[in-house]
Amino acid sequence: METCAAITQRRAVKAFDPTHRMSEEDIERLFGLAVLSPTAFNIQNWRFVVVRDPELRRRIREVAWDQAQVTDASLFIVLCADLMAWAKEPERYWREVPQGVRDFVVPAIDSYYRGKTQVQRDEAMRSCGMAAQTLMLAAKDMGYDSCPMDGFDFEAVARLINLPADHVIAMFVAIGKGLAPPWPRGDKLPLGEVMVTDRF
């Protein structure tokens, strides 16, 4: 599928075939594409919690407004980020580049993030948003449907997945075979209302 077709055809699907199973090959391919998503300074701060345990999925659904996608999707991901990825051996993100690049970028990572909790969180959310879109577009290209989700109790889910203290949950992404067409597409605002040239 061409990129533009995947963008126009991707929709948030609410009803998935609970009997469908994705092959491990497809799952590996999907995440192989997801990790190509951009992150600032290449710190790759996203963490993909793939929830396979049916009982855990059921318990997450209970704190997610009873949304069926949680239990029925073939692949259910709690998309998280490591807020401290920038401080965890940052040189490993740049091992295979020329020394001059390493000498510039690795210290810049520290100066950009250290002591800036809002920057750490903002970058985590930006990274997860881009990874989620990559997952959904790749899934569409592979013949699957998807749904980004944020209607849940973040603290309860954090407890259920044993989220580390230095991590944050961004959203869920459900992927599988849709059973019903998505709701009609909502109205889109005109470009003149959302696109600004130079200044507000």
BALOBA-1460 file (C-alpha; in Angstrom, 3 decimals):
// residues 200
<rec num="1" residu="m" x="0.000" y="0.000" z="0.000"/>
<rec num="2" residu="e" x="1.240" y="3.497" z="-0.760"/>
<rec num="3" residu="t" x="1.800" y="5.790" z="2.206"/>
<rec num="4" residu="c" x="-0.949" y="8.216" z="1.182"/>
<rec num="5" residu="a" x="-3.447" y="5.362" z="0.860"/>
<rec num="6" residu="a" x="-2.541" y="4.061" z="4.329"/>
<rec num="7" residu="i" x="-3.047" y="7.555" z="5.765"/>
<rec num="8" residu="t" x="-6.442" y="8.046" z="4.136"/>
<rec num="9" residu="q" x="-7.692" y="4.518" z="4.881"/>
<rec num="10" residu="r" x="-6.516" y="4.279" z="8.496"/>
<rec num="11" residu="r" x="-9.452" y="4.724" z="10.834"/>
<rec num="12" residu="a" x="-10.048" y="4.108" z="14.539"/>
<rec num="13" residu="v" x="-11.814" y="0.737" z="14.577"/>
<rec num="14" residu="k" x="-13.817" y="-0.145" z="17.696"/>
<rec num="15" residu="a" x="-14.849" y="-3.766" z="17.006"/>
<rec num="16" residu="f" x="-12.202" y="-6.445" z="16.469"/>
<rec num="17" residu="d" x="-12.457" y="-10.157" z="15.726"/>
<rec num="18" residu="p" x="-11.516" y="-11.743" z="19.079"/>
<rec num="19" residu="t" x="-10.710" y="-15.077" z="17.400"/>
<rec num="20" residu="h" x="-8.094" y="-13.675" z="15.039"/>
<rec num="21" residu="r" x="-4.434" y="-14.276" z="15.910"/>
<rec num="22" residu="m" x="-1.580" y="-12.347" z="14.346"/>
<rec num="23" residu="s" x="1.434" y="-14.417" z="13.380"/>
<rec num="24" residu="e" x="4.639" y="-13.858" z="15.299"/>
<rec num="25" residu="e" x="6.218" y="-12.942" z="11.976"/>
<rec num="26" residu="d" x="3.687" y="-10.143" z="11.454"/>
<rec num="27" residu="i" x="4.151" y="-8.901" z="15.022"/>
<rec num="28" residu="e" x="7.915" y="-8.854" z="14.635"/>
<rec num="29" residu="r" x="7.633" y="-7.025" z="11.312"/>
<rec num="30" residu="l" x="5.274" y="-4.475" z="12.829"/>
<rec num="31" residu="f" x="7.600" y="-3.664" z="15.716"/>
<rec num="32" residu="g" x="10.596" y="-3.688" z="13.394"/>
<rec num="33" residu="l" x="8.928" y="-0.787" z="11.607"/>
<rec num="34" residu="a" x="7.775" y="0.912" z="14.817"/>
<rec num="35" residu="v" x="11.318" y="1.210" z="16.142"/>
<rec num="36" residu="l" x="12.261" y="3.195" z="13.042"/>
<rec num="37" residu="s" x="10.089" y="6.022" z="14.414"/>
<rec num="38" residu="p" x="12.039" y="9.182" z="15.198"/>
<rec num="39" residu="t" x="13.064" y="10.209" z="18.701"/>
<rec num="40" residu="a" x="14.999" y="13.284" z="19.784"/>
<rec num="41" residu="f" x="18.730" y="12.498" z="19.943"/>
<rec num="42" residu="n" x="17.857" y="8.908" z="18.938"/>
<rec num="43" residu="i" x="17.215" y="7.993" z="22.595"/>
<rec num="44" residu="q" x="14.447" y="5.554" z="21.601"/>
<rec num="45" residu="n" x="12.547" y="6.262" z="24.798"/>
<rec num="46" residu="w" x="9.369" y="4.410" z="23.833"/>
<rec num="47" residu="r" x="8.587" y="1.091" z="25.523"/>
<rec num="48" residu="f" x="5.970" y="-1.211" z="24.010"/>
<rec num="49" residu="v" x="4.191" y="-3.323" z="26.613"/>
<rec num="50" residu="v" x="2.522" y="-6.105" z="24.613"/>
<rec num="51" residu="v" x="-0.240" y="-7.510" z="26.819"/>
<rec num="52" residu="r" x="-0.817" y="-11.178" z="25.976"/>
<rec num="53" residu="d" x="-2.217" y="-12.529" z="29.249"/>
<rec num="54" residu="p" x="-6.031" y="-12.748" z="28.816"/>
<rec num="55" residu="e" x="-6.664" y="-12.176" z="32.517"/>
<rec num="56" residu="l" x="-4.479" y="-9.083" z="32.553"/>
<rec num="57" residu="r" x="-6.299" y="-7.790" z="29.482"/>
<rec num="58" residu="r" x="-9.620" y="-8.360" z="31.242"/>
<rec num="59" residu="r" x="-8.444" y="-6.413" z="34.275"/>
<rec num="60" residu="i" x="-7.169" y="-3.564" z="32.088"/>
<rec num="61" residu="r" x="-10.523" y="-3.494" z="30.281"/>
<rec num="62" residu="e" x="-12.235" y="-3.012" z="33.647"/>
<rec num="63" residu="v" x="-10.328" y="0.255" z="34.161"/>
<rec num="64" residu="a" x="-10.662" y="1.315" z="30.510"/>
<rec num="65" residu="w" x="-14.361" y="2.139" z="30.362"/>
<rec num="66" residu="d" x="-15.047" y="-1.515" z="29.440"/>
<rec num="67" residu="q" x="-13.803" y="-0.876" z="25.901"/>
<rec num="68" residu="a" x="-13.898" y="-4.139" z="23.970"/>
<rec num="69" residu="q" x="-10.765" y="-3.339" z="21.963"/>
<rec num="70" residu="v" x="-8.667" y="-4.139" z="25.045"/>
<rec num="71" residu="t" x="-9.657" y="-7.801" z="25.085"/>
<rec num="72" residu="d" x="-10.704" y="-8.375" z="21.469"/>
<rec num="73" residu="a" x="-7.814" y="-6.935" z="19.449"/>
<rec num="74" residu="s" x="-5.227" y="-9.406" z="18.166"/>
<rec num="75" residu="l" x="-2.443" y="-7.200" z="19.493"/>
<rec num="76" residu="f" x="-2.866" y="-4.914" z="22.487"/>
<rec num="77" residu="i" x="-0.063" y="-2.480" z="23.330"/>
<rec num="78" residu="v" x="0.341" y="-0.187" z="26.308"/>
<rec num="79" residu="l" x="2.617" y="2.430" z="24.784"/>
<rec num="80" residu="c" x="4.929" y="3.816" z="27.460"/>
<rec num="81" residu="a" x="8.116" y="5.845" z="27.628"/>
<rec num="82" residu="d" x="11.214" y="5.767" z="29.795"/>
<rec num="83" residu="l" x="11.565" y="9.335" z="31.072"/>
<rec num="84" residu="m" x="15.201" y="8.689" z="31.953"/>
<rec num="85" residu="a" x="16.296" y="7.008" z="28.723"/>
<rec num="86" residu="w" x="18.481" y="10.049" z="28.053"/>
<rec num="87" residu="a" x="20.610" y="9.221" z="31.139"/>
<rec num="88" residu="k" x="20.932" y="5.449" z="30.665"/>
<rec num="89" residu="e" x="24.210" y="4.898" z="28.804"/>
<rec num="90" residu="p" x="23.434" y="7.537" z="26.167"/>
<rec num="91" residu="e" x="26.564" y="6.667" z="24.229"/>
<rec num="92" residu="r" x="24.874" y="3.396" z="23.150"/>
<rec num="93" residu="y" x="22.526" y="5.394" z="20.895"/>
<rec num="94" residu="w" x="25.498" y="6.615" z="18.849"/>
<rec num="95" residu="r" x="28.061" y="3.786" z="18.845"/>
<rec num="96" residu="e" x="28.177" y="3.289" z="15.086"/>
<rec num="97" residu="v" x="28.713" y="6.893" z="14.018"/>
<rec num="98" residu="p" x="31.981" y="8.798" z="13.493"/>
<rec num="99" residu="q" x="33.753" y="9.905" z="16.671"/>
<rec num="100" residu="g" x="33.209" y="13.581" z="15.894"/>
<rec num="101" residu="v" x="29.447" y="13.082" z="15.815"/>
<rec num="102" residu="r" x="29.542" y="11.130" z="19.094"/>
<rec num="103" residu="d" x="31.631" y="13.814" z="20.765"/>
<rec num="104" residu="f" x="29.031" y="16.425" z="19.844"/>
<rec num="105" residu="v" x="25.743" y="14.553" z="20.343"/>
<rec num="106" residu="v" x="26.278" y="12.555" z="23.547"/>
<rec num="107" residu="p" x="27.078" y="15.586" z="25.763"/>
<rec num="108" residu="a" x="24.214" y="17.489" z="24.099"/>
<rec num="109" residu="i" x="21.777" y="14.812" z="25.276"/>
<rec num="110" residu="d" x="22.715" y="15.454" z="28.891"/>
<rec num="111" residu="s" x="22.514" y="19.223" z="28.637"/>
<rec num="112" residu="y" x="19.142" y="19.053" z="26.860"/>
<rec num="113" residu="y" x="17.415" y="16.819" z="29.435"/>
<rec num="114" residu="r" x="19.148" y="17.076" z="32.814"/>
<rec num="115" residu="g" x="16.997" y="18.801" z="35.412"/>
<rec num="116" residu="k" x="14.196" y="19.459" z="32.923"/>
<rec num="117" residu="t" x="11.323" y="17.197" z="33.924"/>
<rec num="118" residu="q" x="8.825" y="18.921" z="31.630"/>
<rec num="119" residu="v" x="11.147" y="18.478" z="28.638"/>
<rec num="120" residu="q" x="11.606" y="14.809" z="29.541"/>
<rec num="121" residu="r" x="7.834" y="14.272" z="29.629"/>
<rec num="122" residu="d" x="7.135" y="16.341" z="26.528"/>
<rec num="123" residu="e" x="9.709" y="14.410" z="24.514"/>
<rec num="124" residu="a" x="8.309" y="11.114" z="25.807"/>
<rec num="125" residu="m" x="4.828" y="12.016" z="24.583"/>
<rec num="126" residu="r" x="6.103" y="13.251" z="21.225"/>
<rec num="127" residu="s" x="8.080" y="10.052" z="20.731"/>
<rec num="128" residu="c" x="5.148" y="7.835" z="21.666"/>
<rec num="129" residu="g" x="2.797" y="9.758" z="19.386"/>
<rec num="130" residu="m" x="5.085" y="9.232" z="16.410"/>
<rec num="131" residu="a" x="5.571" y="5.553" z="17.272"/>
<rec num="132" residu="a" x="1.805" y="5.060" z="17.588"/>
<rec num="133" residu="q" x="1.227" y="6.559" z="14.154"/>
<rec num="134" residu="t" x="3.946" y="4.365" z="12.679"/>
<rec num="135" residu="l" x="2.324" y="1.291" z="14.247"/>
<rec num="136" residu="m" x="-1.106" y="2.199" z="12.904"/>
<rec num="137" residu="l" x="0.030" y="3.038" z="9.384"/>
<rec num="138" residu="a" x="2.215" y="-0.079" z="9.191"/>
<rec num="139" residu="a" x="-0.693" y="-2.173" z="10.482"/>
<rec num="140" residu="k" x="-2.960" y="-0.729" z="7.776"/>
<rec num="141" residu="d" x="-0.357" y="-1.527" z="5.145"/>
<rec num="142" residu="m" x="-0.252" y="-5.121" z="6.443"/>
<rec num="143" residu="g" x="-4.035" y="-5.500" z="6.225"/>
<rec num="144" residu="y" x="-4.898" y="-4.838" z="9.875"/>
<rec num="145" residu="d" x="-7.058" y="-2.251" z="11.572"/>
<rec num="146" residu="s" x="-6.134" y="-0.256" z="14.657"/>
<rec num="147" residu="c" x="-7.388" y="2.040" z="17.357"/>
<rec num="148" residu="p" x="-5.422" y="4.569" z="19.441"/>
<rec num="149" residu="m" x="-6.870" y="4.763" z="22.942"/>
<rec num="150" residu="d" x="-6.608" y="7.034" z="25.959"/>
<rec num="151" residu="g" x="-9.903" y="6.372" z="27.759"/>
<rec num="152" residu="f" x="-8.583" y="4.587" z="30.832"/>
<rec num="153" residu="d" x="-7.386" y="5.052" z="34.384"/>
<rec num="154" residu="f" x="-3.673" y="5.682" z="33.885"/>
<rec num="155" residu="e" x="-2.731" y="5.026" z="37.506"/>
<rec num="156" residu="a" x="-4.649" y="1.750" z="37.645"/>
<rec num="157" residu="v" x="-3.063" y="0.510" z="34.422"/>
<rec num="158" residu="a" x="0.366" y="1.547" z="35.693"/>
<rec num="159" residu="r" x="-0.166" y="-0.670" z="38.729"/>
<rec num="160" residu="l" x="-1.421" y="-3.575" z="36.634"/>
<rec num="161" residu="i" x="1.646" y="-3.576" z="34.367"/>
<rec num="162" residu="n" x="4.137" y="-2.780" z="37.163"/>
<rec num="163" residu="l" x="5.168" y="0.446" z="35.446"/>
<rec num="164" residu="p" x="8.586" y="1.581" z="36.725"/>
<rec num="165" residu="a" x="8.627" y="4.887" z="38.602"/>
<rec num="166" residu="d" x="10.686" y="6.589" z="35.894"/>
<rec num="167" residu="h" x="8.290" y="5.586" z="33.105"/>
<rec num="168" residu="v" x="5.007" y="7.097" z="31.906"/>
<rec num="169" residu="i" x="2.060" y="5.703" z="29.948"/>
<rec num="170" residu="a" x="1.185" y="7.612" z="26.789"/>
<rec num="171" residu="m" x="-1.692" y="5.598" z="25.296"/>
<rec num="172" residu="f" x="-2.936" y="2.199" z="24.167"/>
<rec num="173" residu="v" x="-2.800" y="0.948" z="20.591"/>
<rec num="174" residu="a" x="-5.106" y="-1.937" z="19.641"/>
<rec num="175" residu="i" x="-4.446" y="-3.784" z="16.369"/>
<rec num="176" residu="g" x="-6.348" y="-6.600" z="14.696"/>
<rec num="177" residu="k" x="-9.011" y="-7.534" z="12.180"/>
<rec num="178" residu="g" x="-11.975" y="-5.201" z="12.262"/>
<rec num="179" residu="l" x="-15.437" y="-6.757" z="12.471"/>
<rec num="180" residu="a" x="-17.408" y="-3.680" z="11.516"/>
<rec num="181" residu="p" x="-16.663" y="-0.534" z="9.557"/>
<rec num="182" residu="p" x="-15.571" y="2.471" z="11.576"/>
<rec num="183" residu="w" x="-17.990" y="5.204" z="12.492"/>
<rec num="184" residu="p" x="-18.504" y="7.803" z="9.750"/>
<rec num="185" residu="r" x="-15.548" y="10.143" z="9.579"/>
<rec num="186" residu="g" x="-16.167" y="13.276" z="11.618"/>
<rec num="187" residu="d" x="-16.117" y="16.659" z="9.976"/>
<rec num="188" residu="k" x="-12.661" y="18.067" z="9.320"/>
<rec num="189" residu="l" x="-12.044" y="21.738" z="9.955"/>
<rec num="190" residu="p" x="-11.068" y="23.750" z="6.879"/>
<rec num="191" residu="l" x="-7.345" y="24.250" z="6.334"/>
<rec num="192" residu="g" x="-7.865" y="27.967" z="6.698"/>
<rec num="193" residu="e" x="-8.795" y="27.405" z="10.327"/>
<rec num="194" residu="v" x="-5.955" y="25.053" z="11.263"/>
<rec num="195" residu="m" x="-3.078" y="26.227" z="9.042"/>
<rec num="196" residu="v" x="-1.418" y="29.518" z="9.920"/>
<rec num="197" residu="t" x="1.195" y="31.270" z="7.802"/>
<rec num="198" residu="d" x="4.102" y="32.808" z="9.728"/>
<rec num="199" residu="r" x="2.224" y="34.087" z="12.804"/>
<rec num="200" residu="f" x="-1.099" y="33.854" z="14.615"/>
